[in-house]
Amino acid sequence: MNLDRSEVSFERKPMSGIIQQYGNVSGFSPIFAFFGGAIFVASGICMILIGTKIFPVDPKTVHAPYWVLTVAGSVFAVAGTLVWALGWKQQLNRKRSREAARIHPGEIAFQDYDWDPRGFTPARWKPAIQAISAALFISVFLSIFNWWAFFTRSETVVKIVVSVLDLFLLLFVYQTALRVGRAMKFAGSQIQFTEFPCRKPGPIKLLWKSPSGSFRANKGQFTLRCVEEFWVTTYSGRKRESQLVHEEIWSAIRFLDEPHWFSRGEEVELQFDLFADTPSTNLRTARPVFWELEVKLEMAGLDFEERYLVPVYETKGNVRATSVRQ
């Protein structure tokens, strides 16, 4: 397979698509998550009880259909549960990091992330299930605004805004369908580390193992990139919104320009030259930095797209590199 053509970029640029959080810091303590989530869950349960008429109230005080109250309560309860999950996840990450520091003293890589020194295998169905859950949650959430926009005497601007939100939902549903399709079609892809951790500066080698089954790729690209993760908070009056952002710091691409027939579990050796001034992996800060290998292959039907975390750390320091493949 010919991967002679390559391209290196030092330009910072935002990344688009469905973004997954990799950092271990959620921005608030587990205690705050517990009490903050409890407020949402309690409020949601109260709204559900009123909406289902289990808890009777004066109908004159209810200014929306009961089903709207039930839906709104469900959204609040789910949001509170998600806050609890974030707090619990952060607590588990702290515990894992402390345990790794005890078992692997001085080895930053193991304290930073639960690495498998042999390689990285992405979850096949987890991203698809998460996308389906998010699509359902957003659909239920927007049903309230659709009732407000199209079944009450709302202003035209409200109808326009809600229609735009519905279009974004349709786009998200389309992306979710692609994820489900790829999970059904492709399985077993992974990368293997020729040494752990991958050290910079200097060349690093990765072995990409193709998914199960044989297939023909018309062209493709293998991209190793360094990514910074952070939250952007915007304010509109009293409304506060936070958005997770991934920004590419550095990237190197190896291009597949000619059609290639991949056999089952074929191994492709990839080599990239890393520079000293690029950041190392660090998932334990407020602005995490991570490295990933993105593989995109164009083919008939669904294209193959997958991302793999890569443990890139400094050559010098407390990280001990251990060869896992000869």
Contacts in CASP RR format, 6 or more apart in sequence:
PFRMAT RR
TARGET T0000
AUTHOR 0000-0000-0000
METHOD contacts of the structure
MODEL  1
MNLDRSEVSFERKPMSGIIQQYGNVSGFSPIFAFFGGAIFVASGICMILI
GTKIFPVDPKTVHAPYWVLTVAGSVFAVAGTLVWALGWKQQLNRKRSREA
ARIHPGEIAFQDYDWDPRGFTPARWKPAIQAISAALFISVFLSIFNWWAF
FTRSETVVKIVVSVLDLFLLLFVYQTALRVGRAMKFAGSQIQFTEFPCRK
PGPIKLLWKSPSGSFRANKGQFTLRCVEEFWVTTYSGRKRESQLVHEEIW
SAIRFLDEPHWFSRGEEVELQFDLFADTPSTNLRTARPVFWELEVKLEMA
GLDFEERYLVPVYETKGNVRATSVRQ
1 256 0 8 1.000
1 260 0 8 1.000
1 268 0 8 1.000
2 256 0 8 1.000
2 257 0 8 1.000
2 258 0 8 1.000
3 222 0 8 1.000
3 254 0 8 1.000
3 255 0 8 1.000
3 256 0 8 1.000
3 268 0 8 1.000
3 270 0 8 1.000
5 254 0 8 1.000
5 255 0 8 1.000
5 257 0 8 1.000
6 252 0 8 1.000
6 253 0 8 1.000
6 254 0 8 1.000
6 255 0 8 1.000
7 252 0 8 1.000
7 253 0 8 1.000
7 255 0 8 1.000
8 250 0 8 1.000
8 251 0 8 1.000
8 252 0 8 1.000
8 253 0 8 1.000
9 248 0 8 1.000
9 250 0 8 1.000
9 251 0 8 1.000
9 252 0 8 1.000
9 253 0 8 1.000
10 250 0 8 1.000
11 248 0 8 1.000
12 247 0 8 1.000
12 248 0 8 1.000
12 249 0 8 1.000
13 247 0 8 1.000
13 248 0 8 1.000
14 245 0 8 1.000
14 246 0 8 1.000
14 247 0 8 1.000
14 248 0 8 1.000
15 227 0 8 1.000
15 246 0 8 1.000
15 247 0 8 1.000
15 248 0 8 1.000
17 175 0 8 1.000
18 127 0 8 1.000
18 131 0 8 1.000
18 175 0 8 1.000
18 179 0 8 1.000
19 244 0 8 1.000
19 245 0 8 1.000
19 246 0 8 1.000
20 127 0 8 1.000
21 229 0 8 1.000
21 244 0 8 1.000
22 229 0 8 1.000
22 283 0 8 1.000
22 288 0 8 1.000
22 290 0 8 1.000
22 309 0 8 1.000
23 229 0 8 1.000
23 283 0 8 1.000
23 284 0 8 1.000
23 288 0 8 1.000
23 290 0 8 1.000
24 90 0 8 1.000
24 93 0 8 1.000
24 94 0 8 1.000
24 97 0 8 1.000
24 113 0 8 1.000
24 283 0 8 1.000
24 284 0 8 1.000
24 288 0 8 1.000
25 90 0 8 1.000
25 284 0 8 1.000
25 285 0 8 1.000
25 286 0 8 1.000
25 288 0 8 1.000
26 33 0 8 1.000
26 86 0 8 1.000
26 87 0 8 1.000
26 89 0 8 1.000
26 90 0 8 1.000
27 231 0 8 1.000
27 286 0 8 1.000
28 87 0 8 1.000
29 87 0 8 1.000
29 90 0 8 1.000
30 87 0 8 1.000
30 88 0 8 1.000
30 90 0 8 1.000
30 91 0 8 1.000
33 83 0 8 1.000
33 84 0 8 1.000
33 86 0 8 1.000
33 87 0 8 1.000
33 88 0 8 1.000
33 90 0 8 1.000
34 84 0 8 1.000
34 87 0 8 1.000
36 80 0 8 1.000
36 83 0 8 1.000
37 79 0 8 1.000
37 80 0 8 1.000
37 81 0 8 1.000
37 83 0 8 1.000
37 84 0 8 1.000
38 80 0 8 1.000
39 80 0 8 1.000
40 76 0 8 1.000
40 77 0 8 1.000
40 79 0 8 1.000
40 80 0 8 1.000
40 83 0 8 1.000
41 76 0 8 1.000
41 77 0 8 1.000
41 80 0 8 1.000
41 81 0 8 1.000
41 84 0 8 1.000
43 73 0 8 1.000
43 76 0 8 1.000
44 72 0 8 1.000
44 73 0 8 1.000
44 74 0 8 1.000
44 75 0 8 1.000
44 76 0 8 1.000
44 77 0 8 1.000
45 73 0 8 1.000
45 77 0 8 1.000
46 55 0 8 1.000
46 73 0 8 1.000
47 69 0 8 1.000
47 70 0 8 1.000
47 72 0 8 1.000
47 73 0 8 1.000
47 76 0 8 1.000
48 69 0 8 1.000
48 70 0 8 1.000
48 73 0 8 1.000
48 74 0 8 1.000
48 77 0 8 1.000
49 55 0 8 1.000
50 57 0 8 1.000
50 62 0 8 1.000
50 66 0 8 1.000
50 69 0 8 1.000
51 66 0 8 1.000
51 67 0 8 1.000
51 69 0 8 1.000
51 70 0 8 1.000
52 66 0 8 1.000
52 70 0 8 1.000
53 66 0 8 1.000
62 69 0 8 1.000
64 147 0 8 1.000
65 147 0 8 1.000
68 144 0 8 1.000
68 147 0 8 1.000
71 140 0 8 1.000
71 143 0 8 1.000
71 144 0 8 1.000
72 144 0 8 1.000
74 140 0 8 1.000
75 137 0 8 1.000
75 140 0 8 1.000
75 141 0 8 1.000
75 144 0 8 1.000
78 137 0 8 1.000
96 114 0 8 1.000
97 111 0 8 1.000
97 112 0 8 1.000
97 284 0 8 1.000
100 107 0 8 1.000
100 110 0 8 1.000
100 111 0 8 1.000
100 114 0 8 1.000
101 111 0 8 1.000
103 110 0 8 1.000
104 110 0 8 1.000
104 111 0 8 1.000
106 318 0 8 1.000
106 319 0 8 1.000
106 320 0 8 1.000
107 318 0 8 1.000
107 319 0 8 1.000
107 320 0 8 1.000
108 313 0 8 1.000
108 318 0 8 1.000
108 319 0 8 1.000
109 115 0 8 1.000
109 196 0 8 1.000
109 197 0 8 1.000
109 281 0 8 1.000
109 311 0 8 1.000
109 313 0 8 1.000
109 319 0 8 1.000
111 284 0 8 1.000
112 281 0 8 1.000
112 282 0 8 1.000
112 283 0 8 1.000
112 284 0 8 1.000
113 281 0 8 1.000
113 283 0 8 1.000
113 309 0 8 1.000
113 311 0 8 1.000
115 196 0 8 1.000
115 197 0 8 1.000
115 311 0 8 1.000
117 193 0 8 1.000
117 196 0 8 1.000
117 322 0 8 1.000
117 324 0 8 1.000
118 192 0 8 1.000
118 193 0 8 1.000
118 196 0 8 1.000
118 324 0 8 1.000
118 325 0 8 1.000
119 190 0 8 1.000
119 191 0 8 1.000
119 192 0 8 1.000
119 193 0 8 1.000
119 196 0 8 1.000
119 324 0 8 1.000
120 190 0 8 1.000
120 191 0 8 1.000
120 193 0 8 1.000
120 308 0 8 1.000
120 309 0 8 1.000
120 310 0 8 1.000
121 188 0 8 1.000
121 189 0 8 1.000
121 190 0 8 1.000
122 189 0 8 1.000
122 190 0 8 1.000
122 306 0 8 1.000
122 307 0 8 1.000
122 308 0 8 1.000
124 183 0 8 1.000
124 186 0 8 1.000
124 187 0 8 1.000
124 188 0 8 1.000
125 183 0 8 1.000
127 179 0 8 1.000
127 183 0 8 1.000
128 176 0 8 1.000
128 179 0 8 1.000
128 180 0 8 1.000
128 181 0 8 1.000
128 182 0 8 1.000
128 183 0 8 1.000
131 172 0 8 1.000
131 175 0 8 1.000
131 176 0 8 1.000
131 179 0 8 1.000
131 180 0 8 1.000
132 176 0 8 1.000
132 180 0 8 1.000
134 172 0 8 1.000
134 176 0 8 1.000
135 169 0 8 1.000
135 172 0 8 1.000
135 173 0 8 1.000
135 176 0 8 1.000
138 169 0 8 1.000
138 172 0 8 1.000
139 169 0 8 1.000
142 162 0 8 1.000
142 165 0 8 1.000
142 166 0 8 1.000
142 169 0 8 1.000
145 162 0 8 1.000
145 165 0 8 1.000
146 162 0 8 1.000
146 166 0 8 1.000
148 154 0 8 1.000
148 158 0 8 1.000
148 162 0 8 1.000
149 158 0 8 1.000
149 159 0 8 1.000
149 161 0 8 1.000
149 162 0 8 1.000
149 163 0 8 1.000
150 159 0 8 1.000
150 162 0 8 1.000
178 302 0 8 1.000
181 302 0 8 1.000
182 302 0 8 1.000
182 304 0 8 1.000
182 305 0 8 1.000
182 306 0 8 1.000
185 302 0 8 1.000
186 211 0 8 1.000
186 212 0 8 1.000
186 304 0 8 1.000
186 306 0 8 1.000
187 211 0 8 1.000
187 212 0 8 1.000
188 209 0 8 1.000
188 211 0 8 1.000
188 212 0 8 1.000
188 265 0 8 1.000
189 208 0 8 1.000
189 209 0 8 1.000
189 210 0 8 1.000
189 211 0 8 1.000
189 295 0 8 1.000
189 304 0 8 1.000
189 306 0 8 1.000
190 208 0 8 1.000
190 209 0 8 1.000
190 308 0 8 1.000
191 206 0 8 1.000
191 207 0 8 1.000
191 208 0 8 1.000
191 209 0 8 1.000
191 293 0 8 1.000
191 308 0 8 1.000
191 310 0 8 1.000
192 206 0 8 1.000
192 207 0 8 1.000
192 209 0 8 1.000
192 267 0 8 1.000
192 324 0 8 1.000
192 325 0 8 1.000
193 206 0 8 1.000
193 207 0 8 1.000
193 310 0 8 1.000
193 311 0 8 1.000
193 324 0 8 1.000
193 325 0 8 1.000
194 204 0 8 1.000
194 205 0 8 1.000
194 206 0 8 1.000
194 207 0 8 1.000
194 323 0 8 1.000
194 324 0 8 1.000
194 325 0 8 1.000
195 205 0 8 1.000
195 321 0 8 1.000
195 322 0 8 1.000
195 323 0 8 1.000
195 324 0 8 1.000
195 325 0 8 1.000
196 311 0 8 1.000
196 321 0 8 1.000
196 322 0 8 1.000
196 323 0 8 1.000
196 324 0 8 1.000
197 281 0 8 1.000
197 311 0 8 1.000
197 312 0 8 1.000
197 313 0 8 1.000
197 319 0 8 1.000
197 321 0 8 1.000
198 204 0 8 1.000
198 206 0 8 1.000
198 274 0 8 1.000
198 291 0 8 1.000
198 310 0 8 1.000
198 311 0 8 1.000
198 312 0 8 1.000
198 313 0 8 1.000
199 312 0 8 1.000
199 313 0 8 1.000
199 314 0 8 1.000
199 315 0 8 1.000
199 319 0 8 1.000
199 321 0 8 1.000
200 274 0 8 1.000
200 275 0 8 1.000
200 276 0 8 1.000
200 278 0 8 1.000
200 280 0 8 1.000
200 312 0 8 1.000
200 313 0 8 1.000
200 314 0 8 1.000
200 315 0 8 1.000
201 274 0 8 1.000
201 275 0 8 1.000
201 276 0 8 1.000
201 315 0 8 1.000
202 273 0 8 1.000
202 274 0 8 1.000
202 275 0 8 1.000
202 315 0 8 1.000
203 271 0 8 1.000
203 272 0 8 1.000
203 273 0 8 1.000
203 274 0 8 1.000
204 271 0 8 1.000
204 272 0 8 1.000
204 274 0 8 1.000
204 310 0 8 1.000
204 312 0 8 1.000
205 269 0 8 1.000
205 270 0 8 1.000
205 271 0 8 1.000
206 224 0 8 1.000
206 269 0 8 1.000
206 270 0 8 1.000
206 271 0 8 1.000
206 272 0 8 1.000
206 293 0 8 1.000
206 310 0 8 1.000
207 267 0 8 1.000
207 268 0 8 1.000
207 269 0 8 1.000
207 270 0 8 1.000
207 325 0 8 1.000
208 222 0 8 1.000
208 267 0 8 1.000
208 268 0 8 1.000
208 270 0 8 1.000
208 293 0 8 1.000
208 295 0 8 1.000
208 308 0 8 1.000
209 265 0 8 1.000
209 266 0 8 1.000
209 267 0 8 1.000
209 268 0 8 1.000
210 262 0 8 1.000
210 263 0 8 1.000
210 264 0 8 1.000
210 265 0 8 1.000
210 266 0 8 1.000
210 267 0 8 1.000
210 268 0 8 1.000
211 265 0 8 1.000
211 304 0 8 1.000
212 264 0 8 1.000
212 265 0 8 1.000
213 264 0 8 1.000
213 265 0 8 1.000
214 261 0 8 1.000
214 262 0 8 1.000
214 263 0 8 1.000
214 264 0 8 1.000
215 261 0 8 1.000
215 262 0 8 1.000
215 299 0 8 1.000
215 304 0 8 1.000
216 259 0 8 1.000
216 260 0 8 1.000
216 261 0 8 1.000
216 262 0 8 1.000
216 299 0 8 1.000
216 300 0 8 1.000
217 256 0 8 1.000
217 259 0 8 1.000
217 260 0 8 1.000
217 261 0 8 1.000
217 262 0 8 1.000
217 297 0 8 1.000
217 298 0 8 1.000
217 299 0 8 1.000
217 304 0 8 1.000
218 259 0 8 1.000
218 298 0 8 1.000
218 299 0 8 1.000
218 300 0 8 1.000
219 255 0 8 1.000
219 256 0 8 1.000
219 257 0 8 1.000
219 258 0 8 1.000
219 259 0 8 1.000
219 297 0 8 1.000
219 298 0 8 1.000
220 255 0 8 1.000
220 256 0 8 1.000
220 296 0 8 1.000
220 297 0 8 1.000
220 298 0 8 1.000
221 253 0 8 1.000
221 254 0 8 1.000
221 255 0 8 1.000
221 256 0 8 1.000
221 295 0 8 1.000
221 296 0 8 1.000
222 253 0 8 1.000
222 254 0 8 1.000
222 256 0 8 1.000
222 268 0 8 1.000
222 270 0 8 1.000
222 293 0 8 1.000
222 294 0 8 1.000
222 295 0 8 1.000
223 251 0 8 1.000
223 252 0 8 1.000
223 253 0 8 1.000
223 254 0 8 1.000
223 293 0 8 1.000
223 294 0 8 1.000
223 295 0 8 1.000
223 296 0 8 1.000
224 251 0 8 1.000
224 252 0 8 1.000
224 270 0 8 1.000
224 272 0 8 1.000
224 291 0 8 1.000
224 292 0 8 1.000
224 293 0 8 1.000
224 310 0 8 1.000
225 248 0 8 1.000
225 249 0 8 1.000
225 250 0 8 1.000
225 251 0 8 1.000
225 252 0 8 1.000
225 291 0 8 1.000
225 292 0 8 1.000
225 294 0 8 1.000
226 248 0 8 1.000
226 249 0 8 1.000
226 250 0 8 1.000
226 251 0 8 1.000
226 278 0 8 1.000
226 279 0 8 1.000
226 289 0 8 1.000
226 290 0 8 1.000
226 291 0 8 1.000
226 312 0 8 1.000
227 246 0 8 1.000
227 247 0 8 1.000
227 248 0 8 1.000
227 249 0 8 1.000
227 289 0 8 1.000
227 290 0 8 1.000
227 291 0 8 1.000
227 292 0 8 1.000
228 246 0 8 1.000
228 247 0 8 1.000
228 249 0 8 1.000
228 279 0 8 1.000
228 287 0 8 1.000
228 288 0 8 1.000
228 289 0 8 1.000
229 244 0 8 1.000
229 245 0 8 1.000
229 246 0 8 1.000
229 247 0 8 1.000
229 287 0 8 1.000
229 288 0 8 1.000
229 289 0 8 1.000
229 290 0 8 1.000
230 244 0 8 1.000
230 245 0 8 1.000
230 247 0 8 1.000
230 286 0 8 1.000
230 287 0 8 1.000
231 242 0 8 1.000
231 243 0 8 1.000
231 244 0 8 1.000
231 245 0 8 1.000
232 242 0 8 1.000
232 243 0 8 1.000
232 245 0 8 1.000
233 240 0 8 1.000
233 241 0 8 1.000
233 242 0 8 1.000
233 243 0 8 1.000
234 240 0 8 1.000
234 241 0 8 1.000
234 242 0 8 1.000
234 243 0 8 1.000
235 241 0 8 1.000
249 278 0 8 1.000
249 279 0 8 1.000
249 289 0 8 1.000
250 275 0 8 1.000
250 278 0 8 1.000
252 272 0 8 1.000
252 273 0 8 1.000
254 270 0 8 1.000
254 272 0 8 1.000
256 297 0 8 1.000
270 293 0 8 1.000
274 312 0 8 1.000
278 312 0 8 1.000
279 289 0 8 1.000
280 289 0 8 1.000
280 312 0 8 1.000
280 313 0 8 1.000
280 314 0 8 1.000
281 289 0 8 1.000
281 290 0 8 1.000
281 291 0 8 1.000
281 310 0 8 1.000
281 311 0 8 1.000
281 312 0 8 1.000
281 313 0 8 1.000
282 288 0 8 1.000
282 289 0 8 1.000
283 289 0 8 1.000
283 290 0 8 1.000
290 309 0 8 1.000
291 309 0 8 1.000
291 310 0 8 1.000
291 311 0 8 1.000
291 312 0 8 1.000
292 307 0 8 1.000
292 308 0 8 1.000
292 309 0 8 1.000
292 310 0 8 1.000
293 307 0 8 1.000
293 308 0 8 1.000
293 310 0 8 1.000
294 305 0 8 1.000
294 306 0 8 1.000
294 307 0 8 1.000
294 308 0 8 1.000
295 304 0 8 1.000
295 305 0 8 1.000
295 306 0 8 1.000
295 307 0 8 1.000
295 308 0 8 1.000
296 303 0 8 1.000
296 304 0 8 1.000
296 305 0 8 1.000
297 303 0 8 1.000
297 304 0 8 1.000
297 305 0 8 1.000
313 319 0 8 1.000
315 321 0 8 1.000
END
